Amino acid sequence: MTFEKRVYEKEFNLNDTDDSIIDYIREHKANIHDISIHKIAEALFISPNAIMRTAKKLGYSGFAELKFSLQKENSPNQIETVEHRVLEKIPSNIIKTLDVIDEEAIGRMVAKMHTVDRILFAGVGDSVPFCEIFYKYLKVVGKKTEFYHQAHDLEYTAKQYTKNDLIFFISASGQTPRIVDMAKKAKSAHIPCFCITHFGENPLSQLCAEQVCFWGENRVIDNYDITDKSGLILLIRMMAEKYWQIIQ
């Protein structure tokens, strides 16, 4: 089904924000594949979440599918590419993470990470292994980094940090009370703070100077959290790769 037919069929379910997003897509249809969700959000003074909602209203799985479908409409005779076949096999949470990645934010964050004296990777519970991965990725190239398994060690170390350092929070929900409290104290002490959280606004993101997001719908089986965090490890690897590039 074409983009215009989807819009026609959902016409009475669309609001003013949806209409402005659709008008922008129509205006930039020829090169929409090169435009990020964040660029559209900035141009229209809306949140990236709103664009994701519009894409889903139109029956797409996300913004990535919308862009790919429009690209096929623009080149209807194009032979299906290897990239398309691979894309269809990638788990949806990875595709949605690629949808919402803000590469400009990543660039700013990595540049700051390079200039600070030291970095503390802060997370509790299920986030601790991801802190350790990021810590090792930077430690291996000589960056002074720290992380701790125990929350009380983490909190004690954070108190020793200054405005010349950086605390990098990793929290899927962005709502863990202990982490949010640490971020509040760090902000009060004028310590730079970054975070990786699930896509969307949350208390932690409001306290940090920069945020990058991954996508992973909450999922529980038999009261056990099995939320997909593959997008989180993808983001960490992307940031590490960019950091390695700037120090070469």
N, C-alpha and C positions, 0 to 999 in steps of 0.2 A: 504494500500500500504506500502511495506517495505521501510526502510531507503535507502537501496541500489537501489531500483527501482526508488525512488524519485530522487536520485543523478543522475542516468542514464538518466532520462527524462529531467532533467534540466542542463545536462552537458554543453551545449553550452551557457548557461546564467551565468555560474559560473566564478568568477575571481580567482586570485591567493590567495587572502585572504580567500575566500570561500573554496578553495581546502585545505588550511592549517587547517582550522577549521574542515572540514570533515575528514581529516587524523587523527587529534587529537581524534575526536569522535570514529573513527574506532579503534584506538589504546586502548582507554579506554572504549570501549563499554560495557564490563562486569560490570563495576561499575560506569557508567555514571550518575546513579540516585543519587550518593553521591557527585557529582562534581558540584560546583556552576559556574554560568556564569562568575563570577569575577576571579575564579581560572583559567579558560580557557584563559580569557583575559590576565591575568598576564603571563601565560605560553607562550603565543604566541605574547606578546607585542603588543596587539591590544586593541581596546575599546570594552566594553560589547555591545555597539550598533551594532558593526559589526557582532557579534554572533546572535543577534536578527534578523538582516537583512538576514543572511544566513538561519536561521530557517524558515523565511517567504518565502524565495525563494524556499525552498524545500516543501512548502505547509502546514507547521505547523502554528498554531496560535501564537506560541511563543516557547521559549526554554523549558518551562515546558511540553508542549505537546510532543515535540521532545523526551525529556527524558522518559516520560511515555510510548510512543510508542516503544522506544527501549527496555524498561524493559519488555513490553509484548512480543516483539520478542525474547528476551532472555529466557522467560519462557512462551512459547505458550500455555501450558496446565494449566496455573495458573487460578484458578477461579476468576472471577471479584470480586474485593474487595469492601468493603463499602467505602473506601477512594476514589476509582475510581468513584463510583456513586455520591459521594458528590462533587468531583472535577468537574464533568460535570455540576453541578448545580450552581457552584460559578461563579459570573460575571467575564467576561474576564479581566477587569481592575485589579481585585484582583489577578487573576492568573498571569498576567504580572508583577504586583508589586512583587509577590513572586519570579518571575523569576529574578528580578534585585536587590533584597535586598542583600546588602553586610554585612553579619553578623560580619565579622571581623572589619569593620568600625564601626558598631554599638557598638561592645565591646570596642573599643578604645574611642569612644565618651562618652559612659556612664562612663567609668573609669575616664575620665577627668572631666566630670560633677560632679562627686563625690568629687573631690579634690579642685575645685575652690571655692572661697569665696562666690560668688553669680552668678546667671544666669539671664540675661535679654532675654526674648522671644520677638523677634522683627518681626512684620508683619504689613501690612496695608491692608485696604479693606477687601476682603473675607478671608484673612489669619488670621485676628484678633481672631475669635472664636477658631481656632486651637491653637493659642498661649495661650489663656486662659485655654484650656483643659490641655495642657502640664504643664503650670504653676501650676495648681491645683494638678496635679498628683505628682509633686515634693514637693509642699508646704505642702501637707498633711503628709509627712514624715519628715518635719522639715528643708528641704533645703531652703536656702534664695533665693527666685526667685521673679522676677518682670515682669509685662506686662502692657501695656497701650492701651486704646482704641484710644486715640488721638495721631496722629503722632508727634506733636510738643512736647508732654510729653515724648514720646519714644526717640526722638532725644536729648532732654535735659538730660535725664537720661543716655543715652549712653556716653555722654561727661564726666560723672563722673566715668566711669568704668576704670579699670587698667588692667595690665597684669596678675593680680591674679584673675580676673573675666572672664566671658565668655558671649559673645553675640551669641544667637542661632536664626538665621534667618529662617523664614518659608515663602516661596514664591513659588507658583506653577510654575510660568514662570521663575523665577530667573532673570527677566529683569526689574522689577519695579524700575524706576529711583531713587526714594527716598530711597529704601532699598539698592540698589547698591551703592549709594553715602554714606550711613551710613557704609556699609562694607568697602569702600575705606578708610574712615576716621579712622575706628577701626583698620584696618590693619596698617595704618601709625602710629597709637599710640601703636602698638604691643599688641593689645587686642586680645586674642584668639577668633576666629569666627568659628561656625559650621553652616550648613544649611540643610534644607530639600527642595528639588525642584522636579519638574518633571524630568523624566529620560533623561539624556543627558547633554552635556556641555552647560553652559550659563554664562553670566558675573558674577553672584553671586557666582557660584561654583568655579570660577577661583580665587576669593578673599578669600575663606574660607579654613581653614586648613583641614576640613573634610566635606564630603557631603554624605547624603543618599538620595535615590531617590524613588519616587513612579511613577506609570503609570496611566495616565488619559488623553485620547485623547481630544483635544480641541473640544468643542461642543457649538453651539450657536443656540438658537431658538428665532426668532423675536428680534434680537439684544440683547438678554440676555444670559449671560455666564452661562451655566449649565454643565461645565466640571465636570466629575466625580472625586471627591476627596476622595472616600472611601479608596483608597490605602494610602492616607496621614494619615487618622485617624488610619489605621492599623499600620503604621510605628510608630506613636506616642505611641500607646498602647504597641507595642513590646519593645520600648526603655524604657518606664516606668516600664514594668514588669522586665526587666533586671536590671534597677536601684534599684527597690525594693529588688531584690535578693541579690545584693552586700552589701546592708546595713543591712541585717538580721544577 
